[in-house]
Amino acid sequence: MSDASGFRGQLTKGIFRENPVFAMLLGMCPVLGVTGTAINGIGMGLASSVVLLGSNIVVALIKDLIPEKVRIPAYIVVIASFVTIVDLTMAAYLPDLHESLGLFIPLIVVNCLILGRAEAFASRNVLASSVLDAVTMGVGFTMALTMLGAVREILGSGSLFGLAFVAEDATTMLLFIMPPGAFIALGFLIAGVNTGVKKARALAAARRDTVSRVPATEGAR
């Protein structure tokens, strides 16, 4: 039972409790820089997730072979290798998205989320746990970028995933497709998501208390 509970906790950690964007505020450069549309958010999120998964796998496998003094440079080389693979693959098969994301794809190398997970988790855990950590963190990061991109695109352009749902001459809030709008939208999303998480935790705690009281009451009878 405890193993199942621990697995569920690990599974939801990066998506809700320790979301890289909404909870830990990591990787703010791409979060604010490329989320003018939902498609850009998904693209950057998936690209970062592939790099995160690949680097976590390699770091978990070679962690005992890397000398302590060159640990961080070695991790950066691993991450840069996967970024190069992702960059060239997107340039070949997704040229429009690659052009839209531009310089932010090579900058995945210095995304503190990826280096942080390699150093704080993959280098200290087995392969299976490192893969699970990369998947949950990647899903959480992609989800956050997509949500932010969707909000900014809806409010700023009157469209979603490139599909317009307002008239061409309709007035939209152009502020939200500009950098200041990214900060405003992100702030409201962080507030909303964290409020929801706190309420969910309170409900779960109340449910556990109720369940724990039932056997005690039956025993007293």
N, CA, C and O of each residue as an XYZ file, in Angstrom:
884
protein
N       0.837     -1.209      0.000
C       0.000      0.000      0.000
C       0.869      1.255      0.000
O       0.601      2.211     -0.728
N       1.911      1.238      0.825
C       2.801      2.390      0.894
C       3.549      2.577     -0.413
O       3.801      3.707     -0.830
N       3.915      1.445     -1.079
C       4.596      1.553     -2.363
C       3.686      2.178     -3.411
O       4.119      3.014     -4.205
N       2.398      1.758     -3.406
C       1.447      2.326     -4.359
C       1.235      3.805     -4.094
O       1.160      4.605     -5.027
N       1.138      4.173     -2.815
C       0.966      5.579     -2.455
C       2.184      6.392     -2.870
O       2.048      7.507     -3.373
N       3.385      5.832     -2.660
C       4.602      6.530     -3.060
C       4.693      6.706     -4.556
O       5.166      7.735     -5.040
N       4.235      5.688     -5.306
C       4.251      5.786     -6.763
C       3.292      6.862     -7.242
O       3.624      7.638     -8.138
N       2.087      6.915     -6.642
C       1.126      7.949     -7.023
C       1.662      9.341     -6.700
O       1.480     10.288     -7.465
N       2.328      9.444     -5.548
C       2.910     10.734     -5.192
C       3.979     11.166     -6.176
O       4.039     12.334     -6.558
N       4.826     10.231     -6.590
C       5.865     10.532     -7.570
C       5.253     10.875     -8.925
O       5.766     11.720     -9.658
N       4.144     10.203     -9.244
C       3.505     10.395    -10.541
C       2.903     11.788    -10.667
O       2.917     12.378    -11.746
N       2.375     12.311     -9.569
C       1.714     13.621     -9.621
C       2.610     14.764     -9.146
O       2.212     15.928     -9.189
N       3.800     14.436     -8.701
C       4.676     15.457     -8.121
C       4.984     16.574     -9.105
O       4.749     17.744     -8.805
N       5.505     16.229    -10.269
C       5.903     17.249    -11.218
C       4.749     17.944    -11.893
O       4.910     19.037    -12.435
N       3.562     17.313    -11.868
C       2.416     17.901    -12.539
C       1.700     18.905    -11.640
O       1.250     19.949    -12.112
N       1.592     18.596    -10.347
C       0.821     19.443     -9.445
C       1.672     19.982     -8.296
O       1.963     21.178     -8.251
N       2.074     19.110     -7.367
C       2.700     19.565     -6.124
C       4.005     20.312     -6.354
O       4.282     21.298     -5.671
N       4.813     19.854     -7.309
C       6.103     20.494     -7.582
C       6.201     20.865     -9.054
O       7.225     20.635     -9.697
N       5.133     21.439     -9.575
C       5.152     21.842    -10.979
C       6.316     22.796    -11.234
O       6.482     23.768    -10.497
N       7.126     22.537    -12.265
C       8.317     23.368    -12.492
C       8.030     24.850    -12.657
O       8.854     25.690    -12.295
N       6.860     25.173    -13.204
C       6.527     26.577    -13.466
C       5.685     27.164    -12.342
O       6.049     28.189    -11.765
N       4.574     26.531    -12.030
C       3.620     27.105    -11.089
C       4.070     27.005     -9.637
O       3.681     27.837     -8.818
N       4.876     26.009     -9.304
C       5.313     25.831     -7.916
C       6.755     26.257     -7.690
O       7.062     26.903     -6.689
N       7.659     25.893     -8.631
C       9.088     26.152     -8.414
C       9.632     27.306     -9.247
O      10.765     27.740     -9.037
N       8.838     27.805    -10.188
C       9.239     28.955    -11.017
C      10.573     28.725    -11.711
O      11.451     29.588    -11.680
N      10.727     27.564    -12.336
C      11.948     27.229    -13.064
C      11.732     27.439    -14.563
O      10.609     27.361    -15.061
N      12.829     27.705    -15.267
C      12.759     27.858    -16.719
C      11.938     29.044    -17.164
O      11.217     28.959    -18.158
N      12.031     30.145    -16.450
C      11.201     31.303    -16.757
C      11.520     31.937    -18.106
O      10.661     32.601    -18.687
N      12.719     31.750    -18.609
C      13.089     32.365    -19.899
C      12.182     31.860    -21.024
O      11.548     32.683    -21.685
N      12.087     30.544    -21.277
C      11.157     30.096    -22.318
C       9.700     30.264    -21.922
O       8.850     30.492    -22.782
N       9.401     30.156    -20.639
C       8.013     30.296    -20.191
C       7.453     31.653    -20.603
O       6.325     31.735    -21.089
N       8.219     32.698    -20.418
C       7.764     34.044    -20.741
C       8.067     34.434    -22.178
O       7.397     35.299    -22.743
N       9.067     33.807    -22.767
C       9.532     34.254    -24.078
C       8.812     33.670    -25.280
O       8.703     34.337    -26.308
N       8.317     32.439    -25.179
C       7.780     31.780    -26.374
C       6.296     31.458    -26.289
O       5.742     30.878    -27.222
N       5.640     31.823    -25.190
C       4.262     31.393    -24.989
C       3.232     32.387    -25.530
O       2.168     32.563    -24.937
N       3.542     33.027    -26.639
C       2.568     33.906    -27.259
C       1.407     33.141    -27.859
O       0.322     33.691    -28.047
N       1.637     31.859    -28.163
C       0.574     30.993    -28.683
C       0.649     29.641    -27.986
O       1.684     29.265    -27.435
N      -0.470     28.915    -28.020
C      -0.504     27.591    -27.400
C       0.390     26.606    -28.135
O       0.998     25.736    -27.511
N       0.478     26.735    -29.462
C       1.325     25.820    -30.239
C       2.782     25.990    -29.849
O       3.502     25.005    -29.689
N       3.224     27.237    -29.693
C       4.595     27.470    -29.251
C       4.834     26.876    -27.870
O       5.899     26.318    -27.604
N       3.838     26.996    -26.988
C       3.974     26.426    -25.654
C       4.145     24.921    -25.688
O       5.016     24.373    -25.013
N       3.306     24.248    -26.483
C       3.433     22.790    -26.600
C       4.776     22.414    -27.205
O       5.447     21.499    -26.729
N       5.167     23.133    -28.264
C       6.425     22.810    -28.933
C       7.625     22.934    -28.013
O       8.462     22.033    -27.954
N       7.715     24.044    -27.295
C       8.829     24.233    -26.379
C       8.767     23.239    -25.223
O       9.796     22.719    -24.791
N       7.553     22.975    -24.721
C       7.418     22.025    -23.630
C       7.855     20.628    -24.023
O       8.567     19.965    -23.269
N       7.434     20.169    -25.204
C       7.817     18.821    -25.650
C       9.305     18.733    -25.964
O       9.948     17.729    -25.659
N       9.854     19.781    -26.573
C      11.292     19.781    -26.854
C      12.097     19.698    -25.562
O      13.056     18.931    -25.472
N      11.711     20.481    -24.573
C      12.403     20.447    -23.280
C      12.214     19.100    -22.592
O      13.124     18.613    -21.922
N      11.035     18.496    -22.753
C      10.760     17.211    -22.111
C      11.622     16.103    -22.706
O      12.113     15.235    -21.984
N      11.805     16.135    -24.021
C      12.671     15.129    -24.666
C      14.094     15.253    -24.149
O      14.733     14.249    -23.832
N      14.594     16.483    -24.062
C      15.941     16.704    -23.538
C      16.033     16.255    -22.083
O      17.014     15.626    -21.687
N      15.028     16.572    -21.296
C      15.010     16.194    -19.885
C      15.013     14.681    -19.724
O      15.752     14.144    -18.898
N      14.191     13.993    -20.508
C      14.144     12.532    -20.419
C      15.465     11.910    -20.831
O      15.980     11.026    -20.146
N      16.015     12.367    -21.950
C      17.290     11.804    -22.414
C      18.427     12.053    -21.444
O      19.218     11.151    -21.168
N      18.519     13.266    -20.925
C      19.614     13.587    -20.007
C      19.462     12.838    -18.687
O      20.461     12.398    -18.119
N      18.239     12.683    -18.185
C      18.030     11.929    -16.954
C      18.439     10.471    -17.121
O      19.044      9.884    -16.223
N      18.110      9.893    -18.265
C      18.486      8.495    -18.520
C      20.001      8.333    -18.534
O      20.548      7.448    -17.877
N      20.672      9.198    -19.292
C      22.131      9.071    -19.412
C      22.813      9.355    -18.079
O      23.730      8.632    -17.690
N      22.381     10.391    -17.380
C      23.003     10.725    -16.097
C      22.803      9.596    -15.089
O      23.723      9.258    -14.344
N      21.599      9.011    -15.065
C      21.346      7.907    -14.138
C      22.237      6.699    -14.445
O      22.614      5.956    -13.539
N      22.570      6.507    -15.723
C      23.390      5.354    -16.112
C      24.877      5.570    -15.853
O      25.596      4.625    -15.529
N      25.343      6.816    -15.997
C      26.789      7.051    -15.905
C      27.194      7.799    -14.645
O      28.350      8.201    -14.512
N      26.263      7.994    -13.717
C      26.560      8.824    -12.548
C      27.741      8.316    -11.738
O      28.475      9.117    -11.160
N      27.942      7.007    -11.682
C      29.041      6.450    -10.894
C      30.380      6.510    -11.629
O      31.424      6.231    -11.039
N      30.355      6.871    -12.906
C      31.579      6.926    -13.701
C      32.143      8.337    -13.809
O      33.272      8.518    -14.265
N      31.370      9.335    -13.394
C      31.789     10.729    -13.557
C      32.527     11.196    -12.306
O      31.978     11.103    -11.208
N      33.748     11.694    -12.440
C      34.465     12.232    -11.273
C      33.718     13.408    -10.664
O      33.064     14.175    -11.369
N      33.820     13.539     -9.378
C      33.085     14.573     -8.654
C      33.411     15.974     -9.152
O      32.519     16.818     -9.233
N      34.671     16.238     -9.486
C      35.098     17.587     -9.856
C      34.550     18.046    -11.206
O      34.450     19.249    -11.449
N      34.197     17.121    -12.079
C      33.705     17.501    -13.413
C      32.242     17.092    -13.587
O      31.774     16.914    -14.712
N      31.534     16.945    -12.492
C      30.152     16.459    -12.535
C      29.254     17.405    -13.337
O      28.583     16.985    -14.279
N      29.249     18.678    -12.955
C      28.366     19.643    -13.610
C      28.730     19.838    -15.085
O      27.830     19.805    -15.924
N      30.003     20.040    -15.442
C      30.336     20.135    -16.872
C      29.935     18.893    -17.662
O      29.505     18.998    -18.811
N      30.074     17.729    -17.053
C      29.671     16.500    -17.749
C      28.173     16.479    -18.000
O      27.724     16.066    -19.070
N      27.398     16.923    -17.018
C      25.946     16.975    -17.202
C      25.578     17.949    -18.311
O      24.677     17.678    -19.103
N      26.269     19.078    -18.371
C      25.976     20.080    -19.396
C      26.285     19.529    -20.792
O      25.547     19.793    -21.741
N      27.368     18.770    -20.915
C      27.702     18.150    -22.201
C      26.611     17.172    -22.621
O      26.214     17.138    -23.786
N      26.133     16.382    -21.677
C      25.042     15.445    -21.971
C      23.793     16.192    -22.432
O      23.172     15.825    -23.430
N      23.433     17.237    -21.700
C      22.243     18.019    -22.050
C      22.414     18.680    -23.414
O      21.490     18.677    -24.227
N      23.590     19.244    -23.666
C      23.845     19.919    -24.943
C      23.747     18.942    -26.110
O      23.309     19.315    -27.198
N      24.149     17.704    -25.891
C      24.056     16.698    -26.955
C      22.604     16.452    -27.336
O      22.269     16.391    -28.519
N      21.746     16.312    -26.340
C      20.330     16.083    -26.627
C      19.669     17.325    -27.217
O      18.782     17.209    -28.063
N      20.087     18.499    -26.786
C      19.544     19.736    -27.362
C      19.897     19.823    -28.845
O      19.065     20.223    -29.660
N      21.117     19.452    -29.194
C      21.522     19.466    -30.598
C      20.671     18.508    -31.422
O      20.256     18.837    -32.534
N      20.412     17.325    -30.877
C      19.569     16.347    -31.575
C      18.169     16.910    -31.795
O      17.628     16.827    -32.898
N      17.587     17.481    -30.746
C      16.245     18.046    -30.844
C      16.222     19.218    -31.820
O      15.302     19.332    -32.630
N      17.219     20.079    -31.749
C      17.294     21.254    -32.614
C      17.336     20.849    -34.084
O      16.580     21.384    -34.894
N      18.209     19.914    -34.433
C      18.347     19.488    -35.829
C      17.113     18.726    -36.305
O      16.708     18.854    -37.460
N      16.520     17.937    -35.417
C      15.313     17.193    -35.787
C      14.153     18.130    -36.074
O      13.426     17.948    -37.051
N      13.982     19.135    -35.221
C      12.907     20.104    -35.449
C      13.155     20.927    -36.709
O      12.216     21.243    -37.440
N      14.407     21.272    -36.965
C      14.726     22.034    -38.175
C      14.404     21.232    -39.432
O      14.025     21.801    -40.456
N      14.557     19.903    -39.353
C      14.317     19.051    -40.519
C      12.837     18.746    -40.722
O      12.349     18.757    -41.852
N      12.115     18.472    -39.620
C      10.743     17.972    -39.738
C       9.664     18.976    -39.322
O       8.508     18.837    -39.721
N      10.029     19.980    -38.529
C       9.064     21.000    -38.090
C       9.666     22.387    -38.304
O       9.875     23.131    -37.345
N       9.942     22.732    -39.552
C      10.664     23.992    -39.811
C       9.919     25.238    -39.345
O      10.544     26.188    -38.873
N       8.580     25.249    -39.473
C       7.823     26.432    -39.053
C       7.900     26.634    -37.549
O       8.132     27.746    -37.076
N       7.706     25.557    -36.800
C       7.802     25.646    -35.344
C       9.222     25.970    -34.915
O       9.433     26.737    -33.976
N      10.198     25.385    -35.603
C      11.603     25.639    -35.295
C      11.933     27.117    -35.486
O      12.640     27.714    -34.674
N      11.420     27.693    -36.554
C      11.672     29.112    -36.809
C      10.966     29.980    -35.787
O      11.493     31.014    -35.377
N       9.770     29.565    -35.371
C       9.008     30.350    -34.404
C       9.686     30.365    -33.035
O       9.724     31.395    -32.363
N      10.215     29.221    -32.634
C      10.885     29.144    -31.328
C      12.273     29.755    -31.369
O      12.748     30.290    -30.367
N      12.919     29.680    -32.505
C      14.190     30.355    -32.729
C      15.283     30.025    -31.726
O      15.581     28.858    -31.473
N      15.874     31.065    -31.159
C      17.017     30.927    -30.262
C      16.675     30.179    -28.975
O      17.571     29.679    -28.294
N      15.405     30.101    -28.641
C      15.033     29.464    -27.381
C      15.279     27.956    -27.393
O      15.362     27.349    -26.326
N      15.398     27.341    -28.557
C      15.713     25.910    -28.601
C      17.144     25.660    -28.134
O      17.332     24.835    -27.240
N      18.169     26.324    -28.688
C      19.524     26.129    -28.140
C      19.637     26.514    -26.671
O      20.458     25.955    -25.943
N      18.817     27.466    -26.232
C      18.885     27.902    -24.833
C      18.337     26.861    -23.859
O      18.434     27.045    -22.645
N      17.761     25.770    -24.372
C      17.348     24.682    -23.487
C      18.551     24.145    -22.714
O      18.406     23.605    -21.617
N      19.734     24.299    -23.295
C      20.957     23.833    -22.623
C      21.088     24.437    -21.233
O      21.525     23.759    -20.303
N      20.716     25.692    -21.083
C      20.897     26.378    -19.798
C      19.591     26.460    -19.009
O      19.494     27.229    -18.053
N      18.596     25.682    -19.398
C      17.352     25.639    -18.631
C      17.633     25.004    -17.273
O      18.039     23.844    -17.195
N      17.417     25.765    -16.209
C      17.773     25.288    -14.874
C      16.925     24.094    -14.453
O      17.331     23.340    -13.569
N      15.767     23.906    -15.060
C      14.962     22.723    -14.750
C      15.707     21.449    -15.124
O      15.757     20.503    -14.337
N      16.283     21.420    -16.315
C      16.917     20.200    -16.806
C      18.209     19.904    -16.040
O      18.425     18.775    -15.602
N      19.056     20.907    -15.879
C      20.278     20.693    -15.112
C      19.957     20.389    -13.655
O      20.638     19.581    -13.023
N      18.933     21.027    -13.125
C      18.550     20.791    -11.732
C      18.080     19.376    -11.492
O      18.430     18.773    -10.477
N      17.282     18.824    -12.415
C      16.814     17.444    -12.244
C      17.954     16.452    -12.413
O      17.986     15.420    -11.741
N      18.889     16.756    -13.304
C      20.048     15.883    -13.471
C      20.887     15.845    -12.201
O      21.329     14.780    -11.770
N      21.100     17.006    -11.610
C      21.950     17.094    -10.417
C      21.220     16.628     -9.164
O      21.778     15.880     -8.361
N      19.989     17.062     -8.994
C      19.284     16.798     -7.737
C      18.598     15.443     -7.700
O      18.354     14.909     -6.619
N      18.282     14.874     -8.860
C      17.520     13.624     -8.837
C      18.209     12.488     -9.596
O      18.515     11.450     -9.008
N      18.455     12.675    -10.894
C      18.973     11.570    -11.701
C      20.324     11.068    -11.206
O      20.615      9.876    -11.299
N      21.151     11.969    -10.682
C      22.483     11.569    -10.215
C      22.441     10.845     -8.873
O      23.468     10.358     -8.400
N      21.261     10.771     -8.257
C      21.144     10.160     -6.931
C      20.115      9.031     -6.882
O      19.847      8.477     -5.815
N      19.541      8.692     -8.037
C      18.498      7.677     -8.049
C      18.721      6.687     -9.193
O      19.542      6.909    -10.083
N      17.972      5.598     -9.140
C      18.110      4.557    -10.157
C      17.430      4.999    -11.441
O      16.741      6.018    -11.479
N      17.634      4.211    -12.496
C      17.138      4.582    -13.818
C      15.619      4.730    -13.850
O      15.108      5.715    -14.383
N      14.891      3.767    -13.287
C      13.427      3.799    -13.349
C      12.868      5.058    -12.695
O      11.984      5.712    -13.248
N      13.385      5.393    -11.522
C      12.912      6.597    -10.834
C      13.273      7.857    -11.612
O      12.497      8.813    -11.638
N      14.433      7.865    -12.241
C      14.858      9.024    -13.025
C      13.980      9.222    -14.257
O      13.660     10.352    -14.625
N      13.592      8.114    -14.890
C      12.694      8.202    -16.046
C      11.335      8.748    -15.613
O      10.777      9.630    -16.266
N      10.809      8.220    -14.513
C       9.510      8.684    -14.014
C       9.563     10.161    -13.642
O       8.626     10.910    -13.920
N      10.648     10.575    -13.018
C      10.807     11.986    -12.652
C      10.829     12.870    -13.894
O      10.198     13.927    -13.918
N      11.558     12.435    -14.932
C      11.634     13.221    -16.168
C      10.277     13.318    -16.846
O       9.909     14.375    -17.357
N       9.533     12.220    -16.853
C       8.223     12.224    -17.506
C       7.257     13.153    -16.782
O       6.578     13.961    -17.416
N       7.190     13.042    -15.452
C       6.239     13.879    -14.707
C       6.632     15.350    -14.764
O       5.770     16.212    -14.933
N       7.911     15.645    -14.628
C       8.350     17.031    -14.724
C       8.134     17.584    -16.130
O       7.752     18.742    -16.299
N       8.382     16.747    -17.136
C       8.170     17.179    -18.513
C       6.706     17.451    -18.813
O       6.372     18.434    -19.474
N       5.827     16.570    -18.319
C       4.391     16.785    -18.507
C       3.944     18.063    -17.799
O       3.175     18.850    -18.352
N       4.430     18.264    -16.577
C       4.074     19.475    -15.848
C       4.561     20.732    -16.542
O       3.838     21.726    -16.613
N       5.785     20.694    -17.056
C       6.349     21.856    -17.756
C       5.572     22.133    -19.038
O       5.237     23.282    -19.324
N       5.285     21.089    -19.809
C       4.532     21.254    -21.055
C       3.129     21.762    -20.782
O       2.629     22.637    -21.490
N       2.495     21.215    -19.759
C       1.150     21.649    -19.395
C       1.129     23.133    -19.028
O       0.231     23.867    -19.440
N       2.114     23.566    -18.258
C       2.174     24.964    -17.837
C       2.381     25.895    -19.031
O       1.709     26.920    -19.143
N       3.307     25.542    -19.917
C       3.553     26.381    -21.096
C       2.341     26.432    -22.012
O       2.031     27.478    -22.582
N       1.651     25.292    -22.153
C       0.468     25.264    -23.011
C      -0.656     26.097    -22.421
O      -1.331     26.833    -23.141
N      -0.859     25.986    -21.121
C      -1.900     26.786    -20.468
C      -1.618     28.277    -20.617
O      -2.513     29.052    -20.952
N      -0.371     28.675    -20.368
C      -0.019     30.086    -20.478
C      -0.154     30.565    -21.914
O      -0.682     31.648    -22.166
N       0.323     29.756    -22.857
C       0.208     30.125    -24.262
C      -1.235     30.235    -24.712
O      -1.581     31.123    -25.492
N      -2.091     29.324    -24.218
C      -3.505     29.356    -24.590
C      -4.184     30.620    -24.057
O      -4.940     31.278    -24.773
N      -3.908     30.947    -22.803
C      -4.512     32.150    -22.213
C      -4.069     33.397    -22.966
O      -4.893     34.255    -23.283
N      -2.794     33.503    -23.251
C      -2.288     34.682    -23.951
C      -2.824     34.760    -25.381
O      -3.141     35.845    -25.869
N      -2.923     33.615    -26.047
C      -3.418     33.620    -27.417
C      -4.898     33.972    -27.470
O      -5.326     34.721    -28.348
N      -5.690     33.437    -26.531
C      -7.123     33.728    -26.508
C      -7.374     35.210    -26.240
O      -8.155     35.858    -26.937
N      -6.700     35.732    -25.221
C      -6.943     37.129    -24.841
C      -6.292     38.110    -25.807
O      -6.851     39.170    -26.089
N      -5.121     37.762    -26.313
C      -4.381     38.709    -27.145
C      -4.703     38.638    -28.625
O      -4.614     39.649    -29.322
N      -5.079     37.451    -29.125
C      -5.313     37.293    -30.562
C      -6.724     36.842    -30.899
O      -7.126     36.894    -32.061
N      -7.476     36.405    -29.910
C      -8.820     35.906    -30.187
C      -8.818     34.597    -30.939
O      -9.707     34.336    -31.748
N      -7.814     33.769    -30.672
C      -7.709     32.478    -31.353
C      -7.136     31.457    -30.394
O      -6.679     31.797    -29.303
N      -7.164     30.202    -30.810
C      -6.577     29.120    -30.019
C      -6.029     28.079    -30.970
O      -6.746     27.576    -31.835
N      -4.748     27.755    -30.809
C      -4.044     26.843    -31.718
C      -4.168     27.323    -33.170
O      -4.281     26.523    -34.100
N      -4.142     28.649    -33.335
C      -4.180     29.227    -34.661
C      -5.557     29.348    -35.273
O      -5.689     29.871    -36.379
N      -6.598     28.878    -34.581
C      -7.965     28.937    -35.090
C      -8.689     30.120    -34.464
O      -8.950     30.129    -33.261
N      -9.015     31.122    -35.284
C      -9.661     32.332    -34.779
C     -11.132     32.066    -34.489
O     -11.810     31.374    -35.249
N     -11.618     32.623    -33.380
C     -13.037     32.478    -33.052
C     -13.706     33.841    -32.841
O     -14.817     33.924    -32.318
N     -13.026     34.886    -33.249
C     -13.623     36.228    -33.247
C     -13.420     36.827    -34.628
O     -12.591     36.358    -35.407
N     -14.186     37.867    -34.922
C     -14.072     38.521    -36.228
C     -12.696     39.170    -36.381
O     -12.041     39.518    -35.399
N     -12.279     39.321    -37.632
C     -10.954     39.890    -37.898
C     -10.830     41.312    -37.368
O      -9.748     41.731    -36.956
N     -11.932     42.054    -37.377
C     -11.875     43.437    -36.909
C     -12.236     43.571    -35.431
O     -12.428     44.683    -34.940
N     -12.330     42.440    -34.714
C     -12.668     42.486    -33.293
C     -11.499     43.041    -32.490
O     -10.336     42.876    -32.859
N     -11.828     43.691    -31.402
C     -10.802     44.261    -30.536
C     -10.362     43.218    -29.513
O     -11.185     42.670    -28.779
N      -9.079     42.955    -29.472
C      -8.522     42.009    -28.498
C      -7.531     42.737    -27.595
O      -7.126     43.865    -27.876
N      -7.153     42.078    -26.517
C      -6.223     42.680    -25.556
C      -4.789     42.369    -25.985
O      -4.190     41.388    -25.543
N      -4.255     43.226    -26.856
C      -2.932     42.986    -27.424
C      -1.832     42.937    -26.361
O      -0.748     42.411    -26.609
N      -2.110     43.478    -25.199
C      -1.131     43.456    -24.117
C      -0.664     42.035    -23.830
O       0.498     41.821    -23.485
N      -1.567     41.055    -23.972
C      -1.244     39.694    -23.561
C      -0.334     38.951    -24.534
O       0.196     37.898    -24.182
N      -0.140     39.461    -25.730
C       0.831     38.829    -26.615
C       2.174     39.550    -26.546
O       3.106     39.212    -27.276
N       2.266     40.539    -25.667
C       3.514     41.252    -25.428
C       4.133     40.783    -24.116
O       3.447     40.166    -23.299
N       5.430     41.067    -23.897
C       6.092     40.599    -22.664
C       5.387     40.971    -21.370
O       5.295     40.118    -20.486
N       4.878     42.203    -21.198
C       4.176     42.487    -19.936
C       2.967     41.577    -19.714
O       2.671     41.197    -18.581
N       2.269     41.230    -20.800
C       1.117     40.350    -20.677
C       1.500     38.957    -20.222
O       0.714     38.276    -19.563
N       2.708     38.528    -20.571
C       3.174     37.206    -20.125
C       3.292     37.178    -18.606
O       2.887     36.204    -17.972
N       3.841     38.232    -18.020
C       3.972     38.297    -16.560
C       2.597     38.326    -15.890
O       2.373     37.646    -14.889
N       1.692     39.108    -16.444
C       0.360     39.227    -15.843
C      -0.378     37.892    -15.901
O      -0.923     37.431    -14.898
N      -0.391     37.274    -17.085
C      -1.093     36.003    -17.242
C      -0.470     34.926    -16.360
O      -1.185     34.137    -15.741
N       0.861     34.892    -16.301
C       1.535     33.897    -15.468
C       1.186     34.091    -13.997
O       0.961     33.116    -13.279
N       1.139     35.333    -13.549
C       0.805     35.594    -12.154
C      -0.577     35.079    -11.786
O      -0.752     34.464    -10.734
N      -1.565     35.331    -12.651
C      -2.914     34.852    -12.374
C      -2.982     33.324    -12.428
O      -3.685     32.710    -11.625
N      -2.262     32.710    -13.360
C      -2.263     31.252    -13.445
C      -1.618     30.626    -12.210
O      -2.125     29.640    -11.676
N      -0.506     31.195    -11.757
C       0.150     30.680    -10.552
C      -0.792     30.767     -9.358
O      -0.909     29.822     -8.577
N      -1.460     31.905     -9.223
C      -2.400     32.081     -8.111
C      -3.539     31.065     -8.194
O      -3.902     30.452     -7.190
N      -4.097     30.889     -9.380
C      -5.208     29.968     -9.541
C      -4.827     28.525     -9.307
O      -5.531     27.799     -8.605
N      -3.708     28.098     -9.894
C      -3.274     26.709     -9.746
C      -2.904     26.401     -8.301
O      -3.303     25.364     -7.771
N      -2.156     27.278     -7.663
C      -1.749     27.020     -6.279
C      -2.940     27.032     -5.326
O      -2.963     26.275     -4.356
N      -3.925     27.881     -5.591
C      -5.145     27.866     -4.780
C      -5.877     26.537     -4.936
O      -6.354     25.962     -3.958
N      -5.960     26.057     -6.176
C      -6.592     24.763     -6.415
C      -5.866     23.618     -5.742
O      -6.496     22.722     -5.179
N      -4.538     23.641     -5.798
C      -3.750     22.589     -5.160
C      -3.943     22.597     -3.648
O      -4.074     21.539     -3.034
N      -3.962     23.788     -3.044
C      -4.164     23.888     -1.593
C      -5.537     23.354     -1.191
O      -5.663     22.651     -0.188
N      -6.563     23.688     -1.971
C      -7.897     23.192     -1.662
C      -7.970     21.677     -1.805
O      -8.617     21.002     -1.005
N      -7.303     21.145     -2.827
C      -7.287     19.693     -3.019
C      -6.585     18.998     -1.862
O      -7.025     17.942     -1.409
N      -5.488     19.592     -1.381
C      -4.786     19.014     -0.228
C      -5.661     19.048      1.016
O      -5.686     18.088      1.786
N      -6.380     20.152      1.216
C      -7.250     20.264      2.387
C      -8.368     19.227      2.333
O      -8.691     18.611      3.348
N      -8.960     19.029      1.154
C     -10.012     18.031      1.009
C      -9.481     16.630      1.242
O     -10.139     15.809      1.880
N      -8.280     16.354      0.723
C      -7.685     15.028      0.919
C      -7.381     14.782      2.388
O      -7.593     13.679      2.891
N      -6.882     15.812      3.083
C      -6.595     15.664      4.511
C      -7.877     15.438      5.302
O      -7.912     14.613      6.215
N      -8.934     16.175      4.949
C     -10.214     15.989      5.641
C     -10.774     14.596      5.389
O     -11.354     13.989      6.290
N     -10.608     14.087      4.181
C     -11.087     12.749      3.856
C     -10.327     11.690      4.647
O     -10.915     10.727      5.140
N      -9.009     11.879      4.762
C      -8.212     10.924      5.547
C      -8.618     10.937      7.010
O      -8.696      9.885      7.644
N      -8.879     12.131      7.553
C      -9.314     12.228      8.949
C     -10.644     11.522      9.161
O     -10.845     10.846     10.170
N     -11.557     11.685      8.197
C     -12.861     11.041      8.305
C     -12.733      9.524      8.284
O     -13.379      8.824      9.064
N     -11.890      9.024      7.380
C     -11.683      7.577      7.276
C     -11.035      7.027      8.533
O     -11.389      5.937      8.981
N     -10.083      7.766      9.116
C      -9.388      7.285     10.306
C     -10.299      7.274     11.530
O     -10.086      6.488     12.452
N     -11.319      8.144     11.546
C     -12.209      8.200     12.691
C     -13.250      7.054     12.692
O     -13.732      6.650     13.750
N     -13.580      6.553     11.520
C     -14.612      5.516     11.407
C     -14.256      4.252     12.176
O     -15.094      3.773     12.940
N     -13.038      3.671     12.016
C     -12.710      2.475     12.776
C     -12.708      2.722     14.283
O     -13.119      1.852     15.051
N     -12.250      3.894     14.711
C     -12.227      4.202     16.140
C     -13.641      4.267     16.702
O     -13.892      3.815     17.819
N     -14.568      4.833     15.924
C     -15.957      4.923     16.363
C     -16.603      3.555     16.441
O     -17.343      3.271     17.382
N     -16.329      2.700     15.456
C     -16.890      1.362     15.473
C     -16.349      0.538     16.627
O     -17.078     -0.257     17.222
N     -15.062      0.724     16.950
C     -14.459      0.004     18.069
C     -15.087      0.422     19.395
O     -15.287     -0.404     20.286
N     -15.397      1.718     19.517
C     -16.009      2.198     20.771
C     -17.399      1.600     20.950
O     -17.831      1.349     22.075
N     -18.097      1.375     19.842
C     -19.411      0.768     19.946
C     -19.308     -0.713     20.360
O     -20.328     -1.388     20.497
